[in-house]
């Protein structure tokens, strides 16, 4: 199943593809502008190298630049190295998830199987937007598909019908769906909807609009980060609205999954109608719109790690 998430934000909606058996899934619909994926052997070798040096500050050693200065550009070699490191992190996550699942299966009584749900809170920018937005790598700054489109995988052997759901959904639907699976009729109150019929029987859910909100930045490393940014996905159409200096952007994801051609100028009425819906959505949610400054007492290494992950700026 596809799901969309708000990167490093409290509100959001992801788009995920969801087979009943865990599978490798990428977080975006378009690849980097340059560079190529590395082989699993190369990624595994890098993972073993990093694992052999536990005292290394992996944040500084691995993470390339996030934001770029005017005229700066990341070269092909840097992108290729970032892809290798990113694939190594995916491999590490795969191994960790496998260990957790194996432990859960071993803990179940004979004949029983655990309910396993795998989702992601965001994808990752890997050089796709450096020319247009001065963002080289990372997440949290942009709402394009490579960052907000994530996998949603559910497995419960003997209880769920294997299927792949093509209709995009939101991660705000996750809590309601889980509660419906484990405690039907509990009446769990949440903004999301239950997708239990899709999980159990493999039927496509009714299409519903998906709203995604970018987190607020306090230091404004780029001008367009000064304002709130929200995306609305409705069918194949996606509108991105920014309170800062950027104009609204409209994309047809069916024809342009990489979001390279802004159609707001060609479809002004559709863009205006979707923007009004975004404004209505915001009015219904008045809290959490202002950035908050919270004192943090952390060591320098922890702050570097949090900053690299996009949780502070």
C-alpha positions in Angstrom: 0.0 0.0 0.0 1.2 3.5 -0.6 1.1 6.1 2.2 2.2 9.7 2.5 3.8 11.1 5.6 4.7 14.6 6.9 8.5 14.5 7.3 9.5 15.4 10.8 6.1 16.8 11.5 3.2 16.0 13.9 0.5 16.2 11.2 0.7 14.3 8.0 -0.3 11.7 5.5 1.9 9.2 3.7 1.3 7.2 0.4 2.4 3.5 0.8 2.2 0.3 -1.2 1.2 -2.6 1.0 1.7 -6.3 0.2 0.9 -8.8 2.9 4.5 -10.1 2.8 7.4 -7.8 3.7 9.3 -6.6 0.6 12.0 -4.0 -0.2 10.3 -0.7 -1.2 11.8 2.6 -2.1 10.5 5.8 -0.6 10.2 7.9 -3.8 8.9 7.8 -7.3 11.9 9.3 -9.0 15.6 8.7 -8.7 18.4 11.2 -8.3 19.4 13.4 -11.2 22.8 11.7 -11.3 24.6 8.7 -9.7 23.5 5.1 -9.6 22.3 2.6 -7.1 25.0 0.4 -5.6 25.0 -3.3 -5.5 23.8 -5.1 -2.3 27.4 -6.4 -2.0 28.8 -2.8 -1.9 26.2 -1.7 0.6 26.9 -4.7 2.8 30.6 -4.1 2.7 30.1 -0.5 3.8 27.7 -1.6 6.6 30.3 -4.1 7.9 33.0 -1.4 7.8 30.9 1.0 9.8 29.8 -1.7 12.2 33.4 -2.5 12.9 34.1 1.0 14.2 31.4 1.6 16.8 33.1 4.7 18.2 33.1 6.6 14.9 30.7 9.6 14.8 28.7 8.2 11.9 26.7 11.4 11.5 29.7 13.4 10.6 31.3 10.6 8.7 28.3 9.6 6.6 26.0 12.6 6.1 26.7 14.9 3.1 25.6 18.5 2.9 21.9 19.1 3.4 21.4 22.7 2.3 23.4 24.4 -0.4 24.6 28.0 -0.9 23.8 30.0 -4.0 25.4 28.4 -7.0 26.7 25.4 -5.1 26.1 21.9 -6.5 26.8 18.4 -5.3 28.8 16.4 -7.8 28.1 12.9 -9.2 30.7 11.3 -6.9 29.1 12.7 -3.8 25.6 11.6 -4.9 26.9 8.1 -5.7 28.6 7.9 -2.3 25.4 9.1 -0.5 23.4 6.4 -2.4 25.8 3.7 -1.2 25.6 4.9 2.4 21.8 5.2 2.2 21.6 1.6 0.8 23.8 0.4 3.7 21.4 2.1 6.2 18.5 0.3 4.5 20.3 -3.0 4.8 21.0 -2.3 8.4 17.3 -1.6 9.0 16.3 -4.8 7.1 18.5 -6.8 9.4 17.2 -5.1 12.5 13.6 -5.7 11.4 14.3 -9.3 10.7 15.7 -9.8 14.2 12.6 -8.2 15.7 10.3 -10.4 13.7 12.2 -13.6 14.4 12.0 -12.8 18.2 8.3 -12.0 17.9 7.6 -15.3 16.1 9.6 -17.3 18.6 7.6 -15.7 21.5 4.2 -16.7 20.0 2.5 -20.0 21.0 2.8 -22.8 18.5 0.4 -22.2 15.6 0.1 -18.5 16.3 1.7 -15.7 14.3 2.3 -12.0 15.3 0.8 -9.1 13.6 3.6 -7.2 11.8 3.2 -3.7 10.5 6.1 -1.8 8.8 5.8 1.9 7.9 8.2 4.8 7.5 7.8 8.4 8.7 9.5 9.8 5.6 11.7 9.1 2.6 14.8 10.9 1.7 16.0 13.5 -0.8 19.1 12.2 -2.6 20.1 15.0 -4.9 16.9 15.4 -6.9 16.2 19.0 -6.0 19.6 20.6 -5.6 19.3 22.9 -8.6 15.7 24.0 -8.0 15.5 24.2 -4.2 19.2 24.1 -3.0 18.4 21.0 -1.0 21.0 18.3 -1.6 20.1 15.5 0.9 17.9 14.8 3.8 14.2 15.2 4.7 12.0 17.7 6.5 12.3 20.6 4.1 10.3 19.5 1.0 7.1 17.7 0.3 7.9 16.0 -2.9 7.2 12.3 -3.5 10.8 11.1 -2.8 10.3 12.4 0.8 6.6 11.8 1.6 5.8 8.6 -0.3 6.5 5.7 2.0 5.7 1.9 2.3 3.0 0.5 4.5 3.4 -3.3 4.9 1.1 -5.5 6.9 1.6 -9.2 7.6 -0.5 -11.5 9.8 -0.3 -15.1 8.5 -3.6 -16.9 8.5 -5.6 -13.8 9.2 -5.0 -11.5 6.2 -5.5 -12.0 2.5 -2.3 -11.3 0.5 -2.8 -8.3 -1.7 -1.3 -5.1 -3.0 -3.4 -1.9 -2.6 -2.9 0.7 -5.2 -5.0 3.5 -3.8 -2.9 6.1 -1.9 -3.8 6.4 1.8 -2.5 8.4 4.8 -0.5 7.3 7.8 -3.1 9.1 9.9 -5.2 6.0 9.1 -2.8 3.7 10.8 -4.0 4.0 14.4 -7.7 3.4 13.5 -6.7 0.4 11.3 -4.6 -1.2 14.0 -7.3 -0.7 16.6 -9.9 -2.2 14.3 -7.6 -5.3 13.8 -6.8 -6.0 17.4 -9.9 -4.6 19.2 -12.9 -4.4 16.8 -15.6 -2.0 17.9 -13.5 -0.2 20.5 -14.5 3.1 19.1 -11.0 4.6 19.0 -11.3 8.3 18.2 -8.8 9.5 15.6 -8.7 11.8 12.6 -7.9 8.8 10.4 -10.2 6.2 9.0 -10.0 2.4 9.4 -8.7 0.5 6.4 -9.3 -2.9 8.0 -11.4 -4.1 5.0 -8.5 -3.4 2.7 -6.0 -5.1 5.1 -8.2 -8.2 5.6 -9.7 -8.7 2.2 -7.5 -6.8 -0.2 -10.2 -4.5 -1.4 -9.3 -1.0 -2.6 -10.4 1.7 -0.2 -12.5 4.6 -1.3 -10.2 7.4 -2.6 -9.8 10.2 0.0 -7.8 13.5 -0.1 -4.4 13.4 1.7 -2.9 16.4 3.4 0.8 16.6 4.2 2.5 19.3 6.3 6.1 20.2 6.5 7.6 20.9 9.9 8.5 24.5 10.8 12.0 25.7 10.8 13.3 28.3 13.4 16.6 29.3 11.8 15.3 29.5 8.2 18.4 28.2 6.3 16.5 29.0 3.1 14.0 31.8 2.4 11.1 29.5 1.5 11.3 27.7 4.8 10.1 30.8 6.6 6.5 29.8 6.1 4.3 26.7 6.6 4.2 24.3 3.7 1.2 22.0 3.0 0.5 19.6 0.2 -2.9 18.2 -0.9 -3.1 15.0 -2.9 -6.4 14.3 -4.5 -6.4 11.5 -7.1 -3.6 12.1 -9.5 -3.4 15.8 -8.6 -1.0 17.2 -6.0 -0.8 20.9 -4.9 2.0 22.2 -2.8 1.3 25.5 -1.0 4.0 27.5 0.8 3.5 30.6 2.9 7.0 31.9 2.1 8.2 33.1 -1.2 7.4 30.1 -3.4 4.3 30.1 -5.5 1.8 27.2 -5.4 2.8 24.2 -7.4 0.5 21.8 -9.1 1.5 18.3 -10.4 -0.2 15.5 -12.2 1.4 12.5 -10.5 0.0 10.0 -13.0 1.8 11.7 -15.9 4.7 13.2 -13.9 5.5 11.1 -10.9 8.8 12.9 -10.5 7.1 16.3 -10.1 9.2 18.0 -12.7 6.4 20.0 -14.6 4.5 22.5 -12.5 1.0 22.8 -14.1 -0.4 25.6 -11.8 -0.2 28.1 -14.7 -1.9 25.7 -17.1 -4.7 24.8 -14.7 -5.3 27.9 -12.6 -8.9 27.0 -11.6 -7.9 23.6 -10.3 -5.0 25.1 -8.4 -7.2 27.8 -6.9 -9.9 25.3 -5.9 -7.3 23.0 -4.2 -5.7 25.9 -2.5 -9.0 26.9 -0.9 -9.4 23.3 0.4 -5.9 23.6 1.9 -6.8 26.9 3.6 -10.0 25.3 5.0 -8.0 22.3 6.3 -5.7 24.7 8.1 -8.6 26.7 9.7 -9.9 23.5 11.2 -6.5 22.9 12.8 -5.5 26.1 14.5 -3.0 24.6 17.0 0.6 23.8 16.3 1.1 26.4 13.5 3.7 28.5 15.4 7.2 27.3 15.9 8.1 26.7 19.5 11.5 27.1 21.1 12.2 24.4 23.7 15.3 24.4 25.8 17.4 21.3 25.1 20.2 20.0 27.2 22.1 17.6 25.0 25.7 16.7 24.4 27.3 18.1 21.2 27.3 14.7 19.5 23.6 14.2 20.2 22.8 17.6 18.8 24.8 16.9 15.7 22.9 13.6 15.3 19.5 15.2 15.8 20.4 18.0 13.4 21.5 15.5 10.7 18.3 13.6 11.1 16.2 16.8 10.6 14.7 17.0 14.0 16.4 20.3 14.9 17.9 23.0 12.8 
